[in-house]
Amino acid sequence: MYLSCREDGLHRSGVAIVLDKVTNKSLMEWEPVNNRIIRVRPYPKYTKTSTLQCYAPTDDSLEENKDEFYSQLQNVLSSVQSLISTLS
């Protein structure tokens, strides 16, 4: 299991990805972006793959929290796209 959680030690929020044994052995990298976003990239057998696990803020969250989350998510998606373009 790969976990991205709060840095203050409180286990109140976070996201995780659980991989089977084969995928876990083929893992090339994982990135805990923040307590709401995690990315893993296994070694590709057939095609290049990155998996994101996200926990988006709810509608009643502060606008600045939602804006920050979606900005960070866009940055991660852009980095995945540039990685795919570089490897192609």
Gaussian input, Z-matrix of N, CA and C with variables (Angstrom, degrees):
# hf/3-21g

backbone

0 1
 N
 C     1     B1
 C     2     B2     1     A1
 N     3     B3     2     A2     1     D1
 C     4     B4     3     A3     2     D2
 C     5     B5     4     A4     3     D3
 N     6     B6     5     A5     4     D4
 C     7     B7     6     A6     5     D5
 C     8     B8     7     A7     6     D6
 N     9     B9     8     A8     7     D7
 C    10    B10     9     A9     8     D8
 C    11    B11    10    A10     9     D9
 N    12    B12    11    A11    10    D10
 C    13    B13    12    A12    11    D11
 C    14    B14    13    A13    12    D12
 N    15    B15    14    A14    13    D13
 C    16    B16    15    A15    14    D14
 C    17    B17    16    A16    15    D15
 N    18    B18    17    A17    16    D16
 C    19    B19    18    A18    17    D17
 C    20    B20    19    A19    18    D18
 N    21    B21    20    A20    19    D19
 C    22    B22    21    A21    20    D20
 C    23    B23    22    A22    21    D21
 N    24    B24    23    A23    22    D22
 C    25    B25    24    A24    23    D23
 C    26    B26    25    A25    24    D24
 N    27    B27    26    A26    25    D25
 C    28    B28    27    A27    26    D26
 C    29    B29    28    A28    27    D27
 N    30    B30    29    A29    28    D28
 C    31    B31    30    A30    29    D29
 C    32    B32    31    A31    30    D30
 N    33    B33    32    A32    31    D31
 C    34    B34    33    A33    32    D32
 C    35    B35    34    A34    33    D33
 N    36    B36    35    A35    34    D34
 C    37    B37    36    A36    35    D35
 C    38    B38    37    A37    36    D36
 N    39    B39    38    A38    37    D37
 C    40    B40    39    A39    38    D38
 C    41    B41    40    A40    39    D39
 N    42    B42    41    A41    40    D40
 C    43    B43    42    A42    41    D41
 C    44    B44    43    A43    42    D42
 N    45    B45    44    A44    43    D43
 C    46    B46    45    A45    44    D44
 C    47    B47    46    A46    45    D45
 N    48    B48    47    A47    46    D46
 C    49    B49    48    A48    47    D47
 C    50    B50    49    A49    48    D48
 N    51    B51    50    A50    49    D49
 C    52    B52    51    A51    50    D50
 C    53    B53    52    A52    51    D51
 N    54    B54    53    A53    52    D52
 C    55    B55    54    A54    53    D53
 C    56    B56    55    A55    54    D54
 N    57    B57    56    A56    55    D55
 C    58    B58    57    A57    56    D56
 C    59    B59    58    A58    57    D57
 N    60    B60    59    A59    58    D58
 C    61    B61    60    A60    59    D59
 C    62    B62    61    A61    60    D60
 N    63    B63    62    A62    61    D61
 C    64    B64    63    A63    62    D62
 C    65    B65    64    A64    63    D63
 N    66    B66    65    A65    64    D64
 C    67    B67    66    A66    65    D65
 C    68    B68    67    A67    66    D66
 N    69    B69    68    A68    67    D67
 C    70    B70    69    A69    68    D68
 C    71    B71    70    A70    69    D69
 N    72    B72    71    A71    70    D70
 C    73    B73    72    A72    71    D71
 C    74    B74    73    A73    72    D72
 N    75    B75    74    A74    73    D73
 C    76    B76    75    A75    74    D74
 C    77    B77    76    A76    75    D75
 N    78    B78    77    A77    76    D76
 C    79    B79    78    A78    77    D77
 C    80    B80    79    A79    78    D78
 N    81    B81    80    A80    79    D79
 C    82    B82    81    A81    80    D80
 C    83    B83    82    A82    81    D81
 N    84    B84    83    A83    82    D82
 C    85    B85    84    A84    83    D83
 C    86    B86    85    A85    84    D84
 N    87    B87    86    A86    85    D85
 C    88    B88    87    A87    86    D86
 C    89    B89    88    A88    87    D87
 N    90    B90    89    A89    88    D88
 C    91    B91    90    A90    89    D89
 C    92    B92    91    A91    90    D90
 N    93    B93    92    A92    91    D91
 C    94    B94    93    A93    92    D92
 C    95    B95    94    A94    93    D93
 N    96    B96    95    A95    94    D94
 C    97    B97    96    A96    95    D95
 C    98    B98    97    A97    96    D96
 N    99    B99    98    A98    97    D97
 C   100   B100    99    A99    98    D98
 C   101   B101   100   A100    99    D99
 N   102   B102   101   A101   100   D100
 C   103   B103   102   A102   101   D101
 C   104   B104   103   A103   102   D102
 N   105   B105   104   A104   103   D103
 C   106   B106   105   A105   104   D104
 C   107   B107   106   A106   105   D105
 N   108   B108   107   A107   106   D106
 C   109   B109   108   A108   107   D107
 C   110   B110   109   A109   108   D108
 N   111   B111   110   A110   109   D109
 C   112   B112   111   A111   110   D110
 C   113   B113   112   A112   111   D111
 N   114   B114   113   A113   112   D112
 C   115   B115   114   A114   113   D113
 C   116   B116   115   A115   114   D114
 N   117   B117   116   A116   115   D115
 C   118   B118   117   A117   116   D116
 C   119   B119   118   A118   117   D117
 N   120   B120   119   A119   118   D118
 C   121   B121   120   A120   119   D119
 C   122   B122   121   A121   120   D120
 N   123   B123   122   A122   121   D121
 C   124   B124   123   A123   122   D122
 C   125   B125   124   A124   123   D123
 N   126   B126   125   A125   124   D124
 C   127   B127   126   A126   125   D125
 C   128   B128   127   A127   126   D126
 N   129   B129   128   A128   127   D127
 C   130   B130   129   A129   128   D128
 C   131   B131   130   A130   129   D129
 N   132   B132   131   A131   130   D130
 C   133   B133   132   A132   131   D131
 C   134   B134   133   A133   132   D132
 N   135   B135   134   A134   133   D133
 C   136   B136   135   A135   134   D134
 C   137   B137   136   A136   135   D135
 N   138   B138   137   A137   136   D136
 C   139   B139   138   A138   137   D137
 C   140   B140   139   A139   138   D138
 N   141   B141   140   A140   139   D139
 C   142   B142   141   A141   140   D140
 C   143   B143   142   A142   141   D141
 N   144   B144   143   A143   142   D142
 C   145   B145   144   A144   143   D143
 C   146   B146   145   A145   144   D144
 N   147   B147   146   A146   145   D145
 C   148   B148   147   A147   146   D146
 C   149   B149   148   A148   147   D147
 N   150   B150   149   A149   148   D148
 C   151   B151   150   A150   149   D149
 C   152   B152   151   A151   150   D150
 N   153   B153   152   A152   151   D151
 C   154   B154   153   A153   152   D152
 C   155   B155   154   A154   153   D153
 N   156   B156   155   A155   154   D154
 C   157   B157   156   A156   155   D155
 C   158   B158   157   A157   156   D156
 N   159   B159   158   A158   157   D157
 C   160   B160   159   A159   158   D158
 C   161   B161   160   A160   159   D159
 N   162   B162   161   A161   160   D160
 C   163   B163   162   A162   161   D161
 C   164   B164   163   A163   162   D162
 N   165   B165   164   A164   163   D163
 C   166   B166   165   A165   164   D164
 C   167   B167   166   A166   165   D165
 N   168   B168   167   A167   166   D166
 C   169   B169   168   A168   167   D167
 C   170   B170   169   A169   168   D168
 N   171   B171   170   A170   169   D169
 C   172   B172   171   A171   170   D170
 C   173   B173   172   A172   171   D171
 N   174   B174   173   A173   172   D172
 C   175   B175   174   A174   173   D173
 C   176   B176   175   A175   174   D174
 N   177   B177   176   A176   175   D175
 C   178   B178   177   A177   176   D176
 C   179   B179   178   A178   177   D177
 N   180   B180   179   A179   178   D178
 C   181   B181   180   A180   179   D179
 C   182   B182   181   A181   180   D180
 N   183   B183   182   A182   181   D181
 C   184   B184   183   A183   182   D182
 C   185   B185   184   A184   183   D183
 N   186   B186   185   A185   184   D184
 C   187   B187   186   A186   185   D185
 C   188   B188   187   A187   186   D186
 N   189   B189   188   A188   187   D187
 C   190   B190   189   A189   188   D188
 C   191   B191   190   A190   189   D189
 N   192   B192   191   A191   190   D190
 C   193   B193   192   A192   191   D191
 C   194   B194   193   A193   192   D192
 N   195   B195   194   A194   193   D193
 C   196   B196   195   A195   194   D194
 C   197   B197   196   A196   195   D195
 N   198   B198   197   A197   196   D196
 C   199   B199   198   A198   197   D197
 C   200   B200   199   A199   198   D198
 N   201   B201   200   A200   199   D199
 C   202   B202   201   A201   200   D200
 C   203   B203   202   A202   201   D201
 N   204   B204   203   A203   202   D202
 C   205   B205   204   A204   203   D203
 C   206   B206   205   A205   204   D204
 N   207   B207   206   A206   205   D205
 C   208   B208   207   A207   206   D206
 C   209   B209   208   A208   207   D207
 N   210   B210   209   A209   208   D208
 C   211   B211   210   A210   209   D209
 C   212   B212   211   A211   210   D210
 N   213   B213   212   A212   211   D211
 C   214   B214   213   A213   212   D212
 C   215   B215   214   A214   213   D213
 N   216   B216   215   A215   214   D214
 C   217   B217   216   A216   215   D215
 C   218   B218   217   A217   216   D216
 N   219   B219   218   A218   217   D217
 C   220   B220   219   A219   218   D218
 C   221   B221   220   A220   219   D219
 N   222   B222   221   A221   220   D220
 C   223   B223   222   A222   221   D221
 C   224   B224   223   A223   222   D222
 N   225   B225   224   A224   223   D223
 C   226   B226   225   A225   224   D224
 C   227   B227   226   A226   225   D225
 N   228   B228   227   A227   226   D226
 C   229   B229   228   A228   227   D227
 C   230   B230   229   A229   228   D228
 N   231   B231   230   A230   229   D229
 C   232   B232   231   A231   230   D230
 C   233   B233   232   A232   231   D231
 N   234   B234   233   A233   232   D232
 C   235   B235   234   A234   233   D233
 C   236   B236   235   A235   234   D234
 N   237   B237   236   A236   235   D235
 C   238   B238   237   A237   236   D236
 C   239   B239   238   A238   237   D237
 N   240   B240   239   A239   238   D238
 C   241   B241   240   A240   239   D239
 C   242   B242   241   A241   240   D240
 N   243   B243   242   A242   241   D241
 C   244   B244   243   A243   242   D242
 C   245   B245   244   A244   243   D243
 N   246   B246   245   A245   244   D244
 C   247   B247   246   A246   245   D245
 C   248   B248   247   A247   246   D246
 N   249   B249   248   A248   247   D247
 C   250   B250   249   A249   248   D248
 C   251   B251   250   A250   249   D249
 N   252   B252   251   A251   250   D250
 C   253   B253   252   A252   251   D251
 C   254   B254   253   A253   252   D252
 N   255   B255   254   A254   253   D253
 C   256   B256   255   A255   254   D254
 C   257   B257   256   A256   255   D255
 N   258   B258   257   A257   256   D256
 C   259   B259   258   A258   257   D257
 C   260   B260   259   A259   258   D258
 N   261   B261   260   A260   259   D259
 C   262   B262   261   A261   260   D260
 C   263   B263   262   A262   261   D261

   B1=1.4417
   B2=1.5248
   B3=1.3185
   B4=1.4549
   B5=1.5220
   B6=1.3220
   B7=1.4519
   B8=1.5237
   B9=1.3189
   B10=1.4554
   B11=1.5232
   B12=1.3377
   B13=1.4626
   B14=1.5227
   B15=1.3002
   B16=1.4650
   B17=1.5257
   B18=1.3217
   B19=1.4552
   B20=1.5219
   B21=1.3358
   B22=1.4595
   B23=1.5309
   B24=1.3349
   B25=1.4508
   B26=1.5110
   B27=1.3280
   B28=1.4584
   B29=1.5264
   B30=1.3000
   B31=1.4625
   B32=1.5213
   B33=1.3240
   B34=1.4609
   B35=1.5149
   B36=1.2858
   B37=1.4565
   B38=1.5165
   B39=1.3039
   B40=1.4502
   B41=1.5142
   B42=1.3150
   B43=1.4579
   B44=1.5238
   B45=1.3196
   B46=1.4599
   B47=1.5185
   B48=1.3145
   B49=1.4566
   B50=1.5173
   B51=1.3200
   B52=1.4559
   B53=1.5197
   B54=1.3336
   B55=1.4597
   B56=1.5213
   B57=1.3351
   B58=1.4560
   B59=1.5312
   B60=1.3271
   B61=1.4692
   B62=1.5191
   B63=1.3088
   B64=1.4661
   B65=1.5304
   B66=1.3254
   B67=1.4592
   B68=1.5270
   B69=1.3129
   B70=1.4574
   B71=1.5306
   B72=1.3282
   B73=1.4694
   B74=1.5224
   B75=1.3297
   B76=1.4608
   B77=1.5309
   B78=1.3125
   B79=1.4634
   B80=1.5248
   B81=1.3283
   B82=1.4616
   B83=1.5260
   B84=1.3266
   B85=1.4587
   B86=1.5199
   B87=1.3203
   B88=1.4593
   B89=1.5099
   B90=1.3149
   B91=1.4594
   B92=1.5246
   B93=1.3356
   B94=1.4623
   B95=1.5321
   B96=1.3063
   B97=1.4665
   B98=1.5211
   B99=1.3197
   B100=1.4626
   B101=1.5231
   B102=1.3166
   B103=1.4658
   B104=1.5271
   B105=1.3279
   B106=1.4657
   B107=1.5244
   B108=1.3291
   B109=1.4695
   B110=1.5305
   B111=1.3258
   B112=1.4614
   B113=1.5262
   B114=1.3349
   B115=1.4640
   B116=1.5164
   B117=1.3256
   B118=1.4640
   B119=1.5228
   B120=1.3424
   B121=1.4658
   B122=1.5221
   B123=1.3321
   B124=1.4642
   B125=1.5254
   B126=1.3181
   B127=1.4590
   B128=1.5169
   B129=1.3249
   B130=1.4592
   B131=1.5253
   B132=1.3167
   B133=1.4591
   B134=1.5206
   B135=1.3289
   B136=1.4546
   B137=1.5230
   B138=1.3120
   B139=1.4633
   B140=1.5217
   B141=1.3179
   B142=1.4677
   B143=1.5200
   B144=1.3413
   B145=1.4619
   B146=1.5135
   B147=1.2950
   B148=1.4583
   B149=1.5176
   B150=1.3111
   B151=1.4543
   B152=1.5067
   B153=1.3175
   B154=1.4602
   B155=1.5182
   B156=1.3130
   B157=1.4631
   B158=1.5235
   B159=1.3243
   B160=1.4641
   B161=1.5206
   B162=1.3140
   B163=1.4582
   B164=1.5226
   B165=1.3215
   B166=1.4587
   B167=1.5312
   B168=1.3292
   B169=1.4658
   B170=1.5322
   B171=1.3013
   B172=1.4643
   B173=1.5256
   B174=1.3110
   B175=1.4606
   B176=1.5284
   B177=1.3182
   B178=1.4678
   B179=1.5309
   B180=1.3308
   B181=1.4697
   B182=1.5226
   B183=1.3135
   B184=1.4657
   B185=1.5240
   B186=1.3244
   B187=1.4639
   B188=1.5256
   B189=1.3384
   B190=1.4677
   B191=1.5257
   B192=1.3439
   B193=1.4664
   B194=1.5251
   B195=1.3323
   B196=1.4693
   B197=1.5265
   B198=1.3314
   B199=1.4643
   B200=1.5277
   B201=1.3240
   B202=1.4611
   B203=1.5282
   B204=1.3342
   B205=1.4590
   B206=1.5241
   B207=1.3283
   B208=1.4612
   B209=1.5242
   B210=1.3066
   B211=1.4581
   B212=1.5305
   B213=1.3395
   B214=1.4636
   B215=1.5279
   B216=1.3204
   B217=1.4609
   B218=1.5195
   B219=1.3110
   B220=1.4680
   B221=1.5202
   B222=1.3385
   B223=1.4646
   B224=1.5253
   B225=1.3274
   B226=1.4676
   B227=1.5238
   B228=1.3229
   B229=1.4601
   B230=1.5278
   B231=1.3157
   B232=1.4668
   B233=1.5200
   B234=1.3388
   B235=1.4650
   B236=1.5226
   B237=1.3291
   B238=1.4630
   B239=1.5175
   B240=1.3187
   B241=1.4534
   B242=1.5182
   B243=1.3403
   B244=1.4622
   B245=1.5234
   B246=1.3292
   B247=1.4627
   B248=1.5221
   B249=1.3131
   B250=1.4614
   B251=1.5273
   B252=1.3297
   B253=1.4686
   B254=1.5179
   B255=1.3235
   B256=1.4550
   B257=1.5239
   B258=1.3309
   B259=1.4597
   B260=1.5213
   B261=1.3167
   B262=1.4768
   B263=1.5032
   A1=108.04
   A2=116.29
   A3=123.17
   A4=107.17
   A5=115.66
   A6=121.79
   A7=110.91
   A8=115.40
   A9=122.70
   A10=106.22
   A11=116.55
   A12=119.03
   A13=110.52
   A14=115.07
   A15=121.50
   A16=110.10
   A17=115.44
   A18=120.79
   A19=112.90
   A20=117.49
   A21=119.95
   A22=112.90
   A23=117.34
   A24=120.45
   A25=115.38
   A26=117.00
   A27=120.29
   A28=108.66
   A29=116.88
   A30=121.19
   A31=110.44
   A32=115.77
   A33=121.11
   A34=113.04
   A35=117.75
   A36=120.12
   A37=108.92
   A38=115.19
   A39=120.37
   A40=110.34
   A41=115.17
   A42=121.74
   A43=108.16
   A44=115.51
   A45=120.42
   A46=109.37
   A47=114.55
   A48=122.23
   A49=107.16
   A50=116.69
   A51=122.73
   A52=107.37
   A53=115.72
   A54=121.21
   A55=110.64
   A56=116.53
   A57=118.91
   A58=108.71
   A59=117.39
   A60=121.62
   A61=112.93
   A62=117.21
   A63=120.57
   A64=110.57
   A65=116.88
   A66=120.67
   A67=110.72
   A68=116.68
   A69=120.40
   A70=111.50
   A71=116.92
   A72=120.53
   A73=111.92
   A74=116.78
   A75=120.22
   A76=113.09
   A77=116.92
   A78=120.05
   A79=111.03
   A80=116.02
   A81=121.75
   A82=111.14
   A83=116.54
   A84=120.16
   A85=110.05
   A86=114.64
   A87=121.01
   A88=107.19
   A89=115.09
   A90=121.05
   A91=109.73
   A92=116.64
   A93=119.27
   A94=108.31
   A95=117.78
   A96=122.23
   A97=110.55
   A98=116.60
   A99=123.00
   A100=107.65
   A101=117.89
   A102=119.13
   A103=113.16
   A104=117.09
   A105=120.89
   A106=113.55
   A107=118.51
   A108=121.53
   A109=109.68
   A110=116.07
   A111=121.87
   A112=107.46
   A113=116.34
   A114=121.74
   A115=109.28
   A116=117.36
   A117=121.90
   A118=108.48
   A119=114.80
   A120=120.22
   A121=109.06
   A122=116.61
   A123=119.40
   A124=110.51
   A125=115.90
   A126=120.31
   A127=107.97
   A128=117.35
   A129=118.79
   A130=113.14
   A131=116.26
   A132=120.88
   A133=109.34
   A134=116.48
   A135=120.29
   A136=112.77
   A137=116.87
   A138=120.34
   A139=109.78
   A140=116.05
   A141=120.57
   A142=109.79
   A143=115.96
   A144=120.47
   A145=110.78
   A146=115.95
   A147=122.64
   A148=106.34
   A149=116.67
   A150=121.18
   A151=108.95
   A152=116.17
   A153=122.23
   A154=108.84
   A155=115.55
   A156=121.36
   A157=105.74
   A158=116.20
   A159=120.62
   A160=110.91
   A161=114.15
   A162=121.97
   A163=106.19
   A164=116.22
   A165=121.64
   A166=111.30
   A167=116.46
   A168=119.72
   A169=110.45
   A170=116.24
   A171=120.93
   A172=110.40
   A173=115.95
   A174=121.88
   A175=113.30
   A176=117.22
   A177=119.17
   A178=113.01
   A179=118.12
   A180=121.21
   A181=110.05
   A182=115.80
   A183=120.87
   A184=110.20
   A185=116.52
   A186=121.36
   A187=111.43
   A188=117.36
   A189=119.94
   A190=110.88
   A191=118.26
   A192=121.00
   A193=111.03
   A194=115.77
   A195=119.64
   A196=110.43
   A197=116.78
   A198=120.45
   A199=111.13
   A200=116.91
   A201=121.02
   A202=111.00
   A203=116.76
   A204=120.53
   A205=110.76
   A206=117.09
   A207=119.90
   A208=112.19
   A209=118.00
   A210=121.36
   A211=110.35
   A212=116.40
   A213=119.97
   A214=111.43
   A215=116.88
   A216=120.68
   A217=110.43
   A218=117.14
   A219=120.55
   A220=110.96
   A221=117.72
   A222=120.98
   A223=111.32
   A224=116.86
   A225=120.52
   A226=109.80
   A227=117.21
   A228=120.40
   A229=111.26
   A230=117.53
   A231=121.25
   A232=111.14
   A233=116.82
   A234=119.36
   A235=111.05
   A236=117.38
   A237=120.49
   A238=109.69
   A239=118.13
   A240=121.29
   A241=111.45
   A242=117.97
   A243=119.92
   A244=110.79
   A245=117.84
   A246=121.40
   A247=110.05
   A248=116.86
   A249=120.79
   A250=110.15
   A251=116.82
   A252=120.38
   A253=110.82
   A254=117.75
   A255=121.96
   A256=111.01
   A257=117.27
   A258=121.11
   A259=113.49
   A260=116.97
   A261=119.94
   A262=111.87
   D1=134.73
   D2=177.52
   D3=-113.28
   D4=129.53
   D5=-169.77
   D6=-124.44
   D7=138.25
   D8=171.91
   D9=-122.77
   D10=114.91
   D11=-174.20
   D12=-138.80
   D13=-174.95
   D14=-179.00
   D15=-64.45
   D16=149.84
   D17=-179.26
   D18=-88.38
   D19=-8.01
   D20=-177.42
   D21=-88.57
   D22=4.73
   D23=176.88
   D24=86.10
   D25=-10.11
   D26=176.99
   D27=-80.23
   D28=127.96
   D29=-177.09
   D30=-95.14
   D31=62.20
   D32=-178.06
   D33=-106.14
   D34=-20.60
   D35=-179.53
   D36=-149.39
   D37=160.14
   D38=179.25
   D39=153.16
   D40=168.62
   D41=176.40
   D42=-129.90
   D43=155.36
   D44=-178.96
   D45=-143.40
   D46=158.29
   D47=172.84
   D48=-128.54
   D49=129.19
   D50=177.21
   D51=-106.04
   D52=128.03
   D53=-178.66
   D54=-113.71
   D55=149.44
   D56=173.40
   D57=-73.90
   D58=171.47
   D59=-174.06
   D60=-61.49
   D61=-40.97
   D62=-178.48
   D63=-65.82
   D64=-47.94
   D65=179.72
   D66=-65.15
   D67=-39.13
   D68=178.95
   D69=-60.56
   D70=-40.24
   D71=178.80
   D72=-67.87
   D73=-27.09
   D74=-177.97
   D75=-94.29
   D76=7.60
   D77=-176.94
   D78=-66.05
   D79=123.35
   D80=178.55
   D81=-88.02
   D82=-41.48
   D83=179.62
   D84=-161.12
   D85=159.05
   D86=171.90
   D87=-143.60
   D88=147.31
   D89=-175.68
   D90=-133.95
   D91=111.78
   D92=172.42
   D93=-81.85
   D94=97.63
   D95=-174.08
   D96=-67.97
   D97=-52.32
   D98=176.44
   D99=-161.87
   D100=-167.71
   D101=-177.46
   D102=-75.91
   D103=2.16
   D104=179.72
   D105=-121.72
   D106=-10.75
   D107=-175.51
   D108=-138.19
   D109=132.96
   D110=173.06
   D111=-137.22
   D112=147.39
   D113=179.94
   D114=-130.65
   D115=136.26
   D116=173.31
   D117=-126.68
   D118=150.67
   D119=178.46
   D120=-137.82
   D121=101.83
   D122=176.12
   D123=-79.04
   D124=160.83
   D125=175.43
   D126=-66.36
   D127=128.67
   D128=-173.95
   D129=-76.80
   D130=133.80
   D131=172.74
   D132=-88.54
   D133=-43.02
   D134=-177.91
   D135=-117.75
   D136=-37.68
   D137=-176.46
   D138=-149.65
   D139=156.15
   D140=179.64
   D141=-69.19
   D142=132.47
   D143=-175.96
   D144=-138.77
   D145=136.66
   D146=166.40
   D147=-126.93
   D148=140.04
   D149=178.89
   D150=-117.21
   D151=130.53
   D152=177.09
   D153=-111.35
   D154=138.64
   D155=171.74
   D156=-118.72
   D157=124.73
   D158=-175.62
   D159=-130.08
   D160=149.62
   D161=173.83
   D162=-129.11
   D163=96.00
   D164=-174.26
   D165=-75.20
   D166=149.61
   D167=174.36
   D168=-62.61
   D169=148.65
   D170=178.94
   D171=-77.42
   D172=168.43
   D173=-178.40
   D174=-58.43
   D175=-32.05
   D176=-177.57
   D177=-85.70
   D178=4.92
   D179=175.51
   D180=-71.57
   D181=161.15
   D182=176.25
   D183=-62.17
   D184=142.84
   D185=179.80
   D186=-56.28
   D187=-40.26
   D188=-178.27
   D189=-64.61
   D190=-34.52
   D191=177.10
   D192=-67.38
   D193=-41.21
   D194=178.42
   D195=-66.66
   D196=-43.17
   D197=179.17
   D198=-61.69
   D199=-42.50
   D200=179.38
   D201=-63.86
   D202=-43.81
   D203=179.40
   D204=-59.67
   D205=-51.01
   D206=-176.48
   D207=-68.71
   D208=-28.99
   D209=174.01
   D210=-66.31
   D211=-45.85
   D212=177.99
   D213=-64.79
   D214=-39.80
   D215=177.86
   D216=-62.34
   D217=-42.68
   D218=178.45
   D219=-63.07
   D220=-38.97
   D221=177.30
   D222=-62.21
   D223=-42.26
   D224=178.88
   D225=-65.07
   D226=-45.74
   D227=178.97
   D228=-60.87
   D229=-39.08
   D230=177.87
   D231=-65.42
   D232=-40.06
   D233=179.72
   D234=-67.63
   D235=-35.56
   D236=176.39
   D237=-66.33
   D238=-43.66
   D239=178.96
   D240=-62.03
   D241=-42.81
   D242=179.99
   D243=-68.12
   D244=-33.72
   D245=176.76
   D246=-65.45
   D247=-43.37
   D248=178.86
   D249=-64.11
   D250=-42.42
   D251=179.33
   D252=-64.30
   D253=-39.10
   D254=-179.40
   D255=-66.48
   D256=-39.33
   D257=-177.42
   D258=-78.83
   D259=-18.57
   D260=-176.74
   D261=-74.17

